[in-house]
Amino acid sequence: MSTIAAVSTPNAMGGIAVIRISGENALSIADKVFSPYGDKKVLDMAGYTCAYGIAHDGEERLDDCILTVFRAPHSYTGEDIAEISCHGGLYVSRKVLRAVLKNGAVNAEGGEFTKRAYLNGKLDLTQAEAVMDIISAKGERELRMAENLREGAAFKKADVCSKKLLKILGDLAAWADYPEEDIPEVRPENIKSELTEVRDELRSLIRNYDSGRILREGVATAIIGRPNVGKSTLFNCLSGCERSIVTEIAGTTRDVIEETVRVGDITLRLSDTAGIHDTDDVIEGIGVEMAEKMIESSELIIAVFDGSCTLTEDDVQLINKINTDKVIAVINKNDVEQLIDTSLLTNKIKHIVYLSAKENTGVDDLHRHIEEIFRLNEADFDTATAANERQKKCIDNALEGIESAISSLEIGEMLDAVNVLIDDAEQSLLQLTGQKITEAVVDEVFSRFCVGK
């Protein structure tokens, strides 16, 4: 296997840049581009030790650096690793990497260091996937969940379930293949009881999945309403900058304007839409049509109404178009006299917030309602949970097999048929942990990683 190298720190200026080298020839390559001060030699360095010296490309001095050595198998990848820490300029770090590549290393692909850690048994597949979640975590809850997975929580629970299924399969095989031996009879009621325990454990793995997905991916959110109710002002208020044009002229926004904003622990993928109303303007009509489509596709709708006047026919039509419970009615402009009758709104929409986007008041109440809708306070992020769609699909497939097996037992089907269903569930769990998985799936998992990790 080739020796790989990459800059493992971000592609930006900083205090330090780290060039990571991993593979059988990592130390010999490092020896060609790094000279320690004093009598120390790179090839003689023990694992978990550092040396201060000079990085060079032949006779050309590149930078004062620190070399850190990790000896196989006690390293991140399970291979010999050398890490050169130089000053964090883009130019100097690339010069050092170029010297490393010139002396025998090849460019690492995205996620290849972690992929090698998985292939060398340093991480299971769920732990490897958690590494990227730790890197991309944007808040405390996300980080807790990712670190829990990195410590192997999902693998341990899935592995326990897998071993229980293997025991059942072993008992069934022994009883069927050696009928003349003194082997205890396999009783359907006992199998059902054991399968029910496994089913409940697997259900717990996906119980918090949606909450975790929301933390990782954010919520597609549309701000909708008729023209001039303050949608763009609210959009700017939540964004913290002037992203949308705000004027007294109705219909200023004709396209969908997008921004990603942080609300507490939740990321909102926010879209400011055109005012929804009847119009003869062709361009504005296209914007209205796009806004109406956003109502159907968004995970959260913030419907804005002008509290300083009564509901119009456009407002009523908008209320009737909303067919989701994940909606918040925002009564805007509460810094002026209120004339709105909210009885229709309260009958249709559970979450109602009164605020002034112009004065930036009442926004905290909006934050509270968003958290309440997605029930993040009820989720336990310290327990094992599926971290992504791949893991959830594996668990769903395992659950489908187990639930079918339980149903088959209840109606008295032959144990041979039950055996096949349990085996299918077992295969899904082995795919979850990476103990039995195709190379294509492994490549797809690590393709999402950044270069250098």
Buried (B, 14 or more C-beta within 10 A) or exposed (E): EBBBBBBBBEEEEEEEBBBBBBBEBBBBBBBBBBBBEEEBEBEEBEBEEBBEBBBBBEEEEBBEBBBBBBBBEEBBBBBBBBBBBBBBEEEBBBBBBBBBBEBBBBEBBBBBBBBBBBBBEBBBBBBBBBBBBBEBBBEEBBBBBBBBBBEBBBBBBBBEBBEBBBEBBEBBEBBEEEEEEEEEEBEBEBBBEBBEEBBEBBEBBBBBBEBBBBBBEBBBBBBBBBBBBBBBBBBBBBBEEEBBEBEEEBBBBBEBBBBEBEBEBBBBBBBBBBBBBEBEEEEBBEBBEBBBEBBEEBBBBBBBBBBBBEBBEBBEEBBEBBEEEBBBBBBBBBBEEBEBEBEBBEEEBEBBBBBBBBBBBBBEBBBBBBBBBBEBEEBEBEBBBBBBEBBBBBBBBBBBBBBBBBEBBEEEBEBEEBBEBBBBBBBBBBBBBBBEBEEEEBEEBBEEBBBBB
